[in-house]
Amino acid sequence: MPLPVVPDALQQVTLSTGATVGLTDSGGDGAVVVFSHGLLMNHAMFAPQVEALRDAYRVVTWDERGHGEAEHEGTWTYWDSAADVLAILDHLGVEQAVLAGMSQGGFLSLRAALTAPDRVLALVLIDTQAGPEEPDILPLYEGMTAAWAADGPSQDTLDFAAAAILGPGADEQPWKDLWAAMPNHRSPQVMHPLMTREDITDRLAEITCPALVVHGDADASIPVEKAQTLVDGLPGARPLVLVRGAGHASNLTFPEPVNAAIKAFLASL
């Protein structure tokens, strides 16, 4: 099977930050919801959410730096990606939006809320956290990154990525094909912000907008305890929504309960 398809055409847009990203926009007059994807993924991972929300909301997805159609030179941080998502709002002429992010999409969305709280109506945080990468896994990531940059991803690397990102119940092959086709030079680029991000847990209290935290209870990449830390630290957080049986990309593999939680949350704003 191919990757999921977002019904709106992907357009390349150069932002005020200098980044050129891929952007989809459902249009309409509803409140704006911007979905930011996880590491190695692209805008297509939110196809189930676009389909579920587009009748009532203006739904935006994008390919972040180094992912999908967003080629980028050099290195960057998640603060740079936060600036990108705020620049997307400027490009669209939108003053305020709900920022929804899965994993690294959550990392950048939290940083956007710290950078420009007046631009963020609410947060939807899916299988993400506020802490840094675990030190004991960094050597594994460093070795994998170097090997990928030199020779492309091995089958073991593709299998590892599928298990870590997609978890149980996923159609792995389309995503493995995407990763195998990714230019080798992007590996150190996209891994750099992941491996070097700092802990912002002690700043969560600064983010006072409403927040929904959704997490797969079988997430092998980010433990559920990290999601509860978000709920405990964000003043506007609703109770944690656990998705039974879901791995890291719960919105993709178990879209029905995730979409139901998002719809209820958005309706409450």
C-alpha positions in Angstrom: 0.0 0.0 0.0 1.2 3.6 -0.6 1.4 6.3 2.1 -1.8 7.8 3.4 -2.9 10.7 1.2 -3.9 14.1 2.5 -6.6 15.3 0.1 -5.1 18.8 -0.2 -2.2 19.5 -2.6 1.2 19.8 -1.1 2.8 23.2 -2.0 6.4 24.3 -1.4 6.5 27.5 0.5 9.6 29.6 1.5 9.0 31.1 4.9 10.3 34.3 6.5 12.7 32.1 8.5 14.4 31.1 5.2 13.2 27.5 5.4 11.3 26.0 2.4 8.7 23.6 3.6 5.9 21.5 2.1 2.5 22.8 3.1 -1.1 21.6 2.8 -4.1 23.7 3.7 -7.7 22.5 3.7 -9.0 26.1 3.7 -12.3 27.2 5.1 -13.4 29.6 7.8 -13.0 27.3 10.8 -10.4 27.6 13.6 -6.9 26.7 12.3 -5.2 23.5 13.5 -1.6 23.0 12.4 -0.3 19.4 12.6 3.5 18.9 12.9 4.8 15.4 12.3 7.4 13.2 14.0 11.0 12.3 13.2 11.5 10.7 9.8 7.8 11.1 9.0 6.0 13.7 6.8 2.7 15.5 6.5 1.0 12.3 5.3 1.0 10.8 8.8 -1.9 13.1 9.6 -4.2 12.0 6.8 -6.7 10.5 9.2 -6.9 13.7 11.2 -7.3 15.9 8.1 -10.1 13.7 7.0 -11.8 13.8 10.4 -11.5 17.5 11.0 -11.6 19.3 7.6 -15.4 19.9 7.6 -15.3 21.9 10.8 -11.7 23.3 10.9 -9.1 24.7 8.7 -6.5 22.0 8.9 -2.8 22.6 7.9 -0.1 20.0 7.7 3.6 20.5 6.7 6.8 18.8 5.9 9.4 20.1 8.4 13.0 20.8 7.6 14.8 17.8 6.2 11.6 15.8 5.8 9.5 15.0 2.8 9.6 17.8 0.3 11.5 20.2 2.7 15.2 20.0 1.7 17.3 22.2 4.0 21.0 23.0 4.3 23.0 22.9 7.6 21.7 22.0 11.0 18.8 23.4 13.1 17.2 23.1 16.4 13.6 22.6 17.5 13.5 26.3 18.3 14.2 26.9 14.6 11.3 24.6 13.8 9.1 26.4 16.3 9.9 29.6 14.4 9.0 27.8 11.2 5.5 26.9 12.5 4.9 30.5 13.6 6.1 31.7 10.2 3.5 29.3 8.6 0.8 31.2 10.6 2.2 34.5 9.2 2.2 33.0 5.7 -1.4 32.0 6.0 -2.4 35.3 7.6 -3.5 33.6 10.7 -3.1 35.3 14.1 -3.8 32.3 16.3 -4.0 28.6 15.9 -4.2 25.3 17.7 -0.8 23.6 17.3 -0.9 19.8 17.2 2.3 17.8 17.2 3.3 14.2 17.3 6.7 13.4 19.0 9.2 15.9 17.5 6.1 17.9 16.3 5.3 18.2 20.0 8.8 19.3 20.8 8.5 22.2 18.4 4.9 23.0 19.3 5.9 23.4 23.0 8.7 25.7 22.0 6.4 27.7 19.8 4.1 28.2 22.7 7.0 29.4 24.8 8.2 31.7 22.0 4.9 33.3 21.2 2.1 32.4 23.6 -0.3 34.8 22.1 -0.2 32.9 18.8 -1.1 29.5 20.3 -4.8 29.0 21.1 -4.2 25.5 22.4 -1.9 22.5 22.1 -2.6 18.9 21.1 0.4 16.8 22.2 0.6 13.3 20.8 3.2 10.8 22.0 5.6 13.5 23.0 7.4 14.9 26.0 9.3 17.9 27.4 12.5 16.2 28.4 15.8 15.5 26.6 16.8 12.3 24.8 17.8 9.5 27.2 21.6 9.5 27.5 21.9 5.7 27.3 20.3 5.7 23.8 22.4 8.4 22.3 25.3 6.1 21.3 22.8 3.9 19.4 21.5 6.9 17.6 25.0 8.2 16.8 26.0 4.9 15.3 22.9 4.6 13.3 23.1 8.1 12.1 26.7 7.7 10.9 26.0 4.4 9.2 22.9 5.9 7.4 24.9 8.9 6.3 27.6 6.7 4.8 25.7 3.9 3.2 22.0 4.5 3.6 19.7 2.7 6.1 20.2 -1.0 6.6 17.3 -3.4 6.9 18.0 -3.6 10.6 17.7 0.2 10.8 14.5 0.3 8.9 13.1 -2.4 11.2 14.2 -0.5 14.3 12.6 2.7 13.0 9.4 1.0 12.2 9.2 -0.6 15.6 10.1 2.6 17.4 7.8 4.9 15.5 4.9 2.9 14.2 4.5 0.2 16.8 1.9 -2.5 16.7 -0.9 -2.4 14.0 0.9 -0.3 11.4 1.4 -0.8 7.7 5.2 -0.5 7.9 6.3 -0.9 4.2 5.2 2.4 2.8 7.1 4.2 5.6 10.2 2.0 5.2 10.1 2.8 1.5 10.0 6.5 2.4 13.0 6.2 4.7 15.0 4.1 2.3 14.5 6.9 -0.3 15.6 9.7 2.0 18.9 11.3 0.8 21.7 10.0 3.0 22.9 13.5 4.0 19.6 14.1 5.8 20.3 11.5 8.4 22.7 13.6 10.6 20.6 16.7 9.8 17.3 15.4 11.2 18.9 13.5 14.1 20.9 16.5 15.3 17.9 18.4 16.9 16.6 15.2 18.4 19.9 14.3 20.1 20.8 17.8 21.3 17.5 19.1 22.5 17.4 20.4 26.0 15.0 19.8 28.9 12.1 22.3 29.1 10.2 20.5 31.8 10.8 23.3 34.2 9.3 25.8 31.8 6.0 24.0 31.3 4.2 26.2 33.8 4.8 29.2 31.5 2.5 27.6 28.9 -1.0 28.4 30.1 -3.2 27.7 27.1 -5.5 24.6 27.1 -3.7 21.4 26.2 -4.7 17.9 25.3 -2.1 15.1 25.9 -2.7 11.8 24.0 -0.4 8.9 24.4 -0.3 5.2 23.2 0.0 2.9 26.2 2.3 0.6 24.1 4.6 3.5 23.1 8.2 2.0 23.0 9.9 5.4 22.3 8.5 7.7 25.0 7.2 6.1 28.2 3.7 7.0 29.4 5.3 8.6 32.5 6.7 11.4 30.3 3.2 12.2 29.0 1.9 12.4 32.6 4.7 14.8 33.3 3.3 17.1 30.6 -0.2 16.9 32.1 1.2 17.6 35.6 3.3 20.5 34.4 1.0 22.3 32.0 -1.6 24.4 33.9 -4.2 24.1 31.1 -3.8 20.4 30.5 -6.8 18.1 30.4 -6.5 14.6 31.9 -4.2 12.3 30.0 -5.9 10.3 27.2 -4.3 6.9 26.9 -4.8 5.0 23.6 -5.0 1.3 24.4 -2.7 -0.9 22.3 -1.2 2.1 20.4 2.5 2.6 19.9 4.4 5.8 19.3 2.4 7.1 16.3 -0.9 6.6 17.9 -2.7 9.1 15.6 -1.8 7.0 12.6 -2.3 3.5 13.8 -5.3 4.1 16.1 -6.9 7.1 14.5 -10.5 6.6 15.8 -9.9 7.2 19.5 -7.3 9.9 18.8 -9.7 11.7 16.5 -12.5 11.4 19.0 -10.3 12.9 21.8 -9.1 15.8 19.5 -12.7 16.6 18.3 -14.0 16.7 21.9 -11.1 18.9 22.9 -11.5 21.3 20.0 -15.2 21.6 20.6 -14.5 22.6 24.2 -12.3 25.6 23.3 
